[in-house]
């Protein structure tokens, strides 16, 4: 009998556990049955809130397409104009640089030629002035010596006497 009582208690406990599991599963089922409806409600609520925002964004994007295209084409034109102007400025500067170089070469040649002509002229003037000056100086020295010789007879002997020992020393 003890065995029957124990078996009965065990069967009752098992039946209670099974009934509890059944109740829990029924509660889960009832709860999960409401989840799709709640998800649908949340989806509708989100759609109601997001649809106007999405519509506004779509309107902004569609209305901004033309200005963006205009801005893009304007930027492309500005970029093209800037490239052309930069190219023309580059050509202008290259031309100016080339002309400057040519002028510098001309000025350098001009200064070199002028310097050579000045040196040549200075040499010619020096030769032209020196030779006659030396001739005039020699002529004056000759006249002075001749005049000294004519006007001083005594000095000539003394000069000859003084120059003789000097000449002997020199020889």
C-alpha positions, 0 to 999 in steps of 0.5 A: 500500500505504501507503494500505491500511495507513493505511486498515486502521489507521484501520478498526481504531481505529474498530472499537476506538472502537466496541467501547469505546463499546459497552462503556461503553453496556453498563456504563451500561445495567447500572448503570441497570438496578440504579437502580430496584431501589436506588430501591425499596430506599431508598423501602422504607427511608424508608417503614419509618422515616416510617410510624411517625412519620406514624402517631404524628403522626396519632394525636397530631392525632386525639387532640388534636382534642377537647382543642383543640375544648374549649380553643377553645370555652372561649376563646370562652366566656371571650371572651364573658363578658369582653365582657359584663362589660366592657360591664356595667362600662362601663354602670356607670361611665357611670351613675356618671359621670352621677350624679356630674355630676348631684350636682356640678350640685346642689352647684354650685347649692346653693353658688351659692344659699347664697352669694346668700342669705348676701350678701342676708342680709349686706346686710339685716343691714348695712342693719338695723344701720347705719340704727339705729346711725346714728340712735342716733349722730345722737341721741347727737350731738344730746344731747351738743350739747344738753347742751354748749349747756345747760352752757356758755354762754360756750363757745357764744359762743366756738364761734360766734365760731370757727365764723363765720370758718370758715364765711366761709372755706367760703363 
